[in-house]
């Protein structure tokens, strides 16, 4: 659904998908709500930039290459070298339990340091583990505390600021934490106005407001007490 540009939403989905709604959308949303957050359906993939795609994909099983997925990033810079993602490919990890971005990081390091033959070693858990220990400096890569994605330590700030999925998960967690301490969406508070304009019109409601910024909207909560 393409949403109108509404900044302040006052109804938290009562079914469990963590979406926030304006009052007119509630009935229609109930009919098609999946019952869980959309980020739970995101596949674990990594984007191989165009200059490297042909080489890495020559050793990666074809079943792990997702031709249907288009890279969402166009260009990036790494070590002063331009990487063009527009004609790259999305791939899944060949090693069970290893996220795609983590595998790709090691595979690229192996390609650059040891050549294509070493990339074939990264296709097994044992070979991957040895290459990671040898080629990736401890502490240079981290797991994002907000969404669990595998990123470089120096890129963590950019990831947290620009990744929609990461920002969404962080906001949803903030809402859940507030919910546990008693905050509620205005829809759940008896007698509360359901539009932002009405909520800020009276000090009785305005002084009890909490807002949480999602990538595409701002969720509105009230302290019922």
C-alpha beads as a LAMMPS data file, in Angstrom:
LAMMPS data file: protein, C-alpha beads

225 atoms
224 bonds

1 atom types
1 bond types

-500.0 500.0 xlo xhi
-500.0 500.0 ylo yhi
-500.0 500.0 zlo zhi

Masses

1 110.0

Atoms # bond

1 1 1 0.000 0.000 0.000
2 1 1 1.317 3.441 -0.897
3 1 1 0.635 5.682 2.085
4 1 1 -0.221 9.351 1.880
5 1 1 2.374 11.520 3.573
6 1 1 1.053 11.467 7.110
7 1 1 3.611 12.245 9.789
8 1 1 1.857 11.400 13.062
9 1 1 -0.018 8.098 13.327
10 1 1 -2.082 7.248 16.376
11 1 1 -3.083 3.576 16.045
12 1 1 -0.663 0.722 16.613
13 1 1 -1.687 -2.362 14.648
14 1 1 -3.721 -4.501 17.085
15 1 1 -2.810 -7.728 15.269
16 1 1 0.961 -7.664 15.727
17 1 1 2.719 -6.388 12.611
18 1 1 4.009 -3.283 14.441
19 1 1 2.691 -0.925 11.751
20 1 1 1.144 2.378 12.773
21 1 1 -2.039 3.682 11.179
22 1 1 -4.263 6.676 10.770
23 1 1 -7.879 6.054 11.895
24 1 1 -9.342 5.690 8.360
25 1 1 -6.885 2.915 7.521
26 1 1 -7.644 0.543 10.390
27 1 1 -10.426 -1.587 8.877
28 1 1 -8.640 -2.082 5.581
29 1 1 -5.408 -2.944 7.350
30 1 1 -7.071 -5.629 9.467
31 1 1 -8.132 -7.458 6.299
32 1 1 -4.609 -7.782 4.907
33 1 1 -2.324 -7.673 7.945
34 1 1 0.205 -10.490 7.924
35 1 1 0.350 -10.593 11.712
36 1 1 4.099 -10.058 11.903
37 1 1 6.570 -7.256 11.072
38 1 1 7.591 -6.907 7.436
39 1 1 11.263 -6.998 8.392
40 1 1 10.817 -10.631 9.447
41 1 1 10.337 -11.520 5.760
42 1 1 13.550 -9.907 4.521
43 1 1 15.834 -12.560 3.006
44 1 1 19.448 -12.723 4.100
45 1 1 21.326 -11.514 1.016
46 1 1 24.425 -9.509 0.163
47 1 1 25.115 -7.395 -2.906
48 1 1 28.208 -8.273 -4.924
49 1 1 29.326 -5.114 -6.783
50 1 1 29.710 -5.311 -10.541
51 1 1 33.540 -5.361 -10.730
52 1 1 33.631 -8.487 -8.551
53 1 1 30.365 -10.190 -9.479
54 1 1 31.618 -12.175 -12.456
55 1 1 34.631 -13.564 -10.615
56 1 1 32.894 -14.492 -7.351
57 1 1 29.835 -15.912 -9.060
58 1 1 32.044 -18.219 -11.109
59 1 1 32.667 -20.289 -7.972
60 1 1 29.413 -19.711 -6.090
61 1 1 26.673 -22.312 -6.694
62 1 1 24.056 -20.892 -9.029
63 1 1 21.293 -21.758 -6.555
64 1 1 22.669 -19.090 -4.215
65 1 1 22.453 -16.286 -6.769
66 1 1 19.189 -14.355 -6.722
67 1 1 18.640 -13.009 -10.229
68 1 1 15.192 -11.663 -9.341
69 1 1 16.496 -9.299 -6.653
70 1 1 17.853 -5.983 -7.830
71 1 1 20.571 -4.337 -5.722
72 1 1 19.163 -1.390 -3.785
73 1 1 22.488 0.441 -3.643
74 1 1 23.852 2.156 -6.732
75 1 1 27.367 3.219 -5.871
76 1 1 29.772 3.123 -2.940
77 1 1 33.407 3.877 -2.291
78 1 1 35.848 1.588 -0.557
79 1 1 39.507 2.419 -0.027
80 1 1 39.245 5.216 -2.620
81 1 1 38.048 2.800 -5.314
82 1 1 34.587 3.313 -6.814
83 1 1 32.371 0.225 -6.648
84 1 1 29.396 0.136 -8.977
85 1 1 26.486 -1.943 -7.635
86 1 1 24.065 -1.199 -10.474
87 1 1 24.955 -4.335 -12.396
88 1 1 25.871 -6.436 -9.391
89 1 1 24.113 -9.502 -8.033
90 1 1 22.383 -10.500 -4.808
91 1 1 23.723 -13.683 -3.255
92 1 1 23.008 -15.878 -0.262
93 1 1 25.622 -17.380 1.994
94 1 1 26.866 -20.876 1.105
95 1 1 27.783 -21.553 4.745
96 1 1 24.962 -22.430 7.117
97 1 1 24.745 -20.050 10.065
98 1 1 26.957 -17.417 8.421
99 1 1 25.138 -14.242 7.282
100 1 1 25.516 -13.358 3.612
101 1 1 27.327 -10.072 4.294
102 1 1 29.805 -11.777 6.563
103 1 1 30.511 -14.475 3.984
104 1 1 30.932 -11.899 1.209
105 1 1 33.331 -9.843 3.317
106 1 1 35.604 -12.867 3.766
107 1 1 35.234 -14.019 0.157
108 1 1 36.244 -10.608 -1.194
109 1 1 39.200 -10.425 1.204
110 1 1 40.272 -13.899 0.100
111 1 1 39.984 -12.973 -3.571
112 1 1 42.083 -9.851 -3.151
113 1 1 44.744 -11.422 -0.937
114 1 1 45.029 -15.000 -2.180
115 1 1 43.260 -15.336 -5.526
116 1 1 40.216 -17.168 -6.836
117 1 1 41.242 -20.602 -5.566
118 1 1 40.948 -19.384 -1.986
119 1 1 37.368 -18.227 -2.596
120 1 1 36.424 -21.855 -3.215
121 1 1 37.649 -22.619 0.298
122 1 1 35.134 -20.119 1.693
123 1 1 32.263 -22.334 0.505
124 1 1 32.702 -24.708 3.457
125 1 1 32.368 -23.942 7.149
126 1 1 35.918 -25.104 7.891
127 1 1 37.473 -23.175 5.026
128 1 1 35.466 -20.076 5.786
129 1 1 36.506 -20.125 9.439
130 1 1 40.199 -20.359 8.569
131 1 1 39.997 -17.547 6.017
132 1 1 38.082 -15.275 8.362
133 1 1 40.599 -15.797 11.146
134 1 1 43.483 -15.164 8.758
135 1 1 42.165 -12.212 6.752
136 1 1 39.733 -10.222 8.905
137 1 1 41.303 -8.113 11.601
138 1 1 39.629 -8.647 15.003
139 1 1 37.246 -5.810 15.817
140 1 1 37.081 -4.502 12.263
141 1 1 33.574 -5.919 11.802
142 1 1 30.655 -5.798 14.222
143 1 1 27.059 -6.889 14.600
144 1 1 24.665 -3.946 14.590
145 1 1 23.108 -3.669 18.067
146 1 1 19.813 -2.473 16.567
147 1 1 19.110 -5.004 13.833
148 1 1 21.799 -7.679 14.025
149 1 1 23.237 -7.008 10.563
150 1 1 26.924 -7.678 9.994
151 1 1 28.736 -4.445 9.110
152 1 1 32.209 -2.962 9.284
153 1 1 32.942 -1.085 12.481
154 1 1 33.658 2.113 10.585
155 1 1 30.440 1.761 8.601
156 1 1 28.182 1.150 11.592
157 1 1 27.130 4.791 11.968
158 1 1 26.184 5.088 8.299
159 1 1 24.311 1.795 8.437
160 1 1 22.261 2.869 11.457
161 1 1 21.415 6.190 9.827
162 1 1 20.563 4.975 6.328
163 1 1 19.223 1.418 6.567
164 1 1 15.419 1.551 6.584
165 1 1 15.160 -1.932 8.087
166 1 1 17.594 -1.035 10.856
167 1 1 15.826 2.238 11.666
168 1 1 12.458 0.451 11.606
169 1 1 13.615 -2.262 14.003
170 1 1 15.103 0.332 16.363
171 1 1 11.863 2.325 16.416
172 1 1 9.724 -0.781 16.900
173 1 1 11.874 -1.804 19.869
174 1 1 11.491 1.670 21.359
175 1 1 7.711 1.327 21.065
176 1 1 7.757 -2.107 22.694
177 1 1 9.905 -0.809 25.553
178 1 1 7.512 2.117 26.089
179 1 1 4.543 -0.268 25.960
180 1 1 6.036 -2.346 28.762
181 1 1 6.152 0.735 30.987
182 1 1 2.528 1.662 30.366
183 1 1 2.519 3.897 27.280
184 1 1 -0.253 3.206 24.776
185 1 1 -1.369 4.374 21.362
186 1 1 -4.195 6.961 21.569
187 1 1 -6.564 4.401 20.030
188 1 1 -6.162 2.278 23.179
189 1 1 -6.714 5.149 25.601
190 1 1 -10.358 5.801 26.429
191 1 1 -11.468 9.258 25.363
192 1 1 -8.193 10.209 23.705
193 1 1 -8.288 12.173 20.419
194 1 1 -7.064 10.240 17.394
195 1 1 -5.467 13.027 15.396
196 1 1 -2.261 14.890 16.105
197 1 1 -3.933 18.285 15.840
198 1 1 -6.461 17.368 18.518
199 1 1 -3.837 15.837 20.780
200 1 1 -1.663 18.954 20.864
201 1 1 -4.599 21.344 21.136
202 1 1 -5.191 20.631 24.818
203 1 1 -2.458 20.639 27.442
204 1 1 -4.205 17.704 29.157
205 1 1 -3.113 15.443 26.291
206 1 1 -0.078 17.331 25.028
207 1 1 1.911 16.916 28.238
208 1 1 1.423 13.128 28.098
209 1 1 2.698 12.608 24.527
210 1 1 5.621 10.495 23.360
211 1 1 6.654 10.219 19.699
212 1 1 8.825 7.576 18.042
213 1 1 10.264 8.182 14.576
214 1 1 9.977 5.364 12.038
215 1 1 11.494 5.772 8.545
216 1 1 8.133 6.677 6.967
217 1 1 6.027 7.895 9.862
218 1 1 6.025 9.050 13.472
219 1 1 4.256 6.888 16.013
220 1 1 2.317 8.662 18.757
221 1 1 1.945 7.255 22.265
222 1 1 0.184 8.487 25.369
223 1 1 0.788 7.995 29.045
224 1 1 -2.705 6.992 30.233
225 1 1 -2.055 8.132 33.820

Bonds

1 1 1 2
2 1 2 3
3 1 3 4
4 1 4 5
5 1 5 6
6 1 6 7
7 1 7 8
8 1 8 9
9 1 9 10
10 1 10 11
11 1 11 12
12 1 12 13
13 1 13 14
14 1 14 15
15 1 15 16
16 1 16 17
17 1 17 18
18 1 18 19
19 1 19 20
20 1 20 21
21 1 21 22
22 1 22 23
23 1 23 24
24 1 24 25
25 1 25 26
26 1 26 27
27 1 27 28
28 1 28 29
29 1 29 30
30 1 30 31
31 1 31 32
32 1 32 33
33 1 33 34
34 1 34 35
35 1 35 36
36 1 36 37
37 1 37 38
38 1 38 39
39 1 39 40
40 1 40 41
41 1 41 42
42 1 42 43
43 1 43 44
44 1 44 45
45 1 45 46
46 1 46 47
47 1 47 48
48 1 48 49
49 1 49 50
50 1 50 51
51 1 51 52
52 1 52 53
53 1 53 54
54 1 54 55
55 1 55 56
56 1 56 57
57 1 57 58
58 1 58 59
59 1 59 60
60 1 60 61
61 1 61 62
62 1 62 63
63 1 63 64
64 1 64 65
65 1 65 66
66 1 66 67
67 1 67 68
68 1 68 69
69 1 69 70
70 1 70 71
71 1 71 72
72 1 72 73
73 1 73 74
74 1 74 75
75 1 75 76
76 1 76 77
77 1 77 78
78 1 78 79
79 1 79 80
80 1 80 81
81 1 81 82
82 1 82 83
83 1 83 84
84 1 84 85
85 1 85 86
86 1 86 87
87 1 87 88
88 1 88 89
89 1 89 90
90 1 90 91
91 1 91 92
92 1 92 93
93 1 93 94
94 1 94 95
95 1 95 96
96 1 96 97
97 1 97 98
98 1 98 99
99 1 99 100
100 1 100 101
101 1 101 102
102 1 102 103
103 1 103 104
104 1 104 105
105 1 105 106
106 1 106 107
107 1 107 108
108 1 108 109
109 1 109 110
110 1 110 111
111 1 111 112
112 1 112 113
113 1 113 114
114 1 114 115
115 1 115 116
116 1 116 117
117 1 117 118
118 1 118 119
119 1 119 120
120 1 120 121
121 1 121 122
122 1 122 123
123 1 123 124
124 1 124 125
125 1 125 126
126 1 126 127
127 1 127 128
128 1 128 129
129 1 129 130
130 1 130 131
131 1 131 132
132 1 132 133
133 1 133 134
134 1 134 135
135 1 135 136
136 1 136 137
137 1 137 138
138 1 138 139
139 1 139 140
140 1 140 141
141 1 141 142
142 1 142 143
143 1 143 144
144 1 144 145
145 1 145 146
146 1 146 147
147 1 147 148
148 1 148 149
149 1 149 150
150 1 150 151
151 1 151 152
152 1 152 153
153 1 153 154
154 1 154 155
155 1 155 156
156 1 156 157
157 1 157 158
158 1 158 159
159 1 159 160
160 1 160 161
161 1 161 162
162 1 162 163
163 1 163 164
164 1 164 165
165 1 165 166
166 1 166 167
167 1 167 168
168 1 168 169
169 1 169 170
170 1 170 171
171 1 171 172
172 1 172 173
173 1 173 174
174 1 174 175
175 1 175 176
176 1 176 177
177 1 177 178
178 1 178 179
179 1 179 180
180 1 180 181
181 1 181 182
182 1 182 183
183 1 183 184
184 1 184 185
185 1 185 186
186 1 186 187
187 1 187 188
188 1 188 189
189 1 189 190
190 1 190 191
191 1 191 192
192 1 192 193
193 1 193 194
194 1 194 195
195 1 195 196
196 1 196 197
197 1 197 198
198 1 198 199
199 1 199 200
200 1 200 201
201 1 201 202
202 1 202 203
203 1 203 204
204 1 204 205
205 1 205 206
206 1 206 207
207 1 207 208
208 1 208 209
209 1 209 210
210 1 210 211
211 1 211 212
212 1 212 213
213 1 213 214
214 1 214 215
215 1 215 216
216 1 216 217
217 1 217 218
218 1 218 219
219 1 219 220
220 1 220 221
221 1 221 222
222 1 222 223
223 1 223 224
224 1 224 225
